[in-house]
Amino acid sequence: MVTISEVQDYMRTKESDDPIPIKSVSRVTRSLAESIKATTPLDGGRCNFCSRHTTRLVPVTMNVCLSCAKKLMTTGGGIKIIKTEQKEFYCDYCLSRGFKAIYINPQICGYCAKRIGRTHKFQRPDMKREQQKQEKRKQVYKTGGQPR
């Protein structure tokens, strides 16, 4: 177990871009060391998406469709529904368009977090086409006639 003094000594040895005035070095490093010491590590356990047992899980917030919520509850288990709303949205898991958003807060492993990040970074072409169609329809509806 690391003590606050050891953390404080380590922080004094590190050079930073923002130097601390000499008069307040011990006070500032002490308060920073206390806050670092009070930080608890992330919990380990089972991923809610792939059911892998890992030592580090990341909590995320997602709006998912009904079918994805059902699938995630059977696969990973332990997912609690925070709230449901009626709105037009794109599912954060499968990227499909839906009208009933289920707000969940799963704990996922690093592998699943990377997979979801890649999916959102390089959105599927069919989803992009669908979004363009929806935007075009909205534009027609707003202008009351032909699209621009």
N, C-alpha and C positions, 0 to 999 in steps of 0.2 A: 504494500500500500504506500503510495506516494504522499508525502506530507505537503502542507501549504508552503513551508519554508523551502523545500526542494524545488517546487514549481516556481517560486519567487526567484530563487537563485538561477534557475534555468532561463527565466525571462530576462534577467539582468545581463546574461551573457549574449543574448541574441541582439543583433543590431537591427534597428528598424528605420524606416524612412521618416518617421515622425518622432524625433528625439524628445525625451521627457526631461523637463528642467531638473537640475541637480537637487534642489530643495525638496521636490515632491516625488523623487524616484521611489523611495521605499513605500510611501503611502499608495501611490498609483499601482506599483507592482504587487503590493499586498492585496489590494481590492481585486485586481485582475486575477491573481492566483486563487483567491477565494471563490470567484465566480467560475473559474476553470475547474476547480476541485469539486464544486457543487454540481457541475454538469454530469448527468448520468448517461451511460452509454445506451444506444438503441437496443431494444429487446430482441432476443432471438426467438426462433420458433418455426412454425410452418407457414410457408407462403400461401396467401389466399388465392393465387392464380394457378400455380403449378404443383402445390402441395409438397415442395421440397423443404427439408429441415435445414435451416441456416442459422448462423450465429448473429446475423445482422439483417433486420427487416426495416424497410422504409415505409412510413405511412404516406399515402397519397389520397387525394380527393378526386372523385370522378363522377361524371354524369353518364350513366349507362342506360341502355334500353332494357326492356323487360326480359327479353330472351337472354341477353348477356348476364343480367343479374341472376336469373335462374341457373344458368350454366355455372357461374362463379360460385354460387351457393352450394351446388352439388359437388363441384370439383374441389374447391379449397375449403369451404365451410367457414363458419365463424365470421362471416361478413354481416354487419349490421346495417340495415337501411336507416339512413338519417332522416330523409324526407323524400316525398314524391311530388312532382309538379306536372301540370299540363302545359307544355310549351313545345315549340318547334326547336329541335336541336340535332346535333350529330353525336352519336355515341362515341365516347372516348375509348372504348375497347375495340369495337368492330367497325367504327366509322360510318355506320349506316344512319340514315335519317329516321328520326322518330318524333313522336309527339308526347310521350309520357316519359319524363326524365326521372330516373331513380338516382338519388344522390347517395353514394356510398363512400366509405373511408377504409379501404383494404390496406393490409400490411403486406408488401410484396418484397421479393428478393431482388438482388442487383440484376440478375439475368432478365427477369420480367420487366424491370424498370428500363433496361436498355432496349428491349424489344418494343415496348410501348413508345419509347422516345424515337426509335427509328421509324415506326409506323407513322407517327405524327410528323416527322421531319420529311419523309418521302411519301406523302399521302398517295393512296392508290389512284390510278388514272380514272377509274370509273366513278370514284367519289368526286374527283375534281370536275368531271363532266356534269355530274348530277348537281353540284353546287352552282356551276355556271348556268345550267338550265333554270334552277330556282331563282337565281338573281335576275335572269332575263324575264321570267314570269312576274317577279315583283316589280321590275321596272315598267313592264307593260301595264300592270295594275295601277301603279302610281301615276303614270302619265295618261292613263285612260284610253290608250290607243296603240299605235305601233311602237315597237321598241326603237330606241335611238341607235 
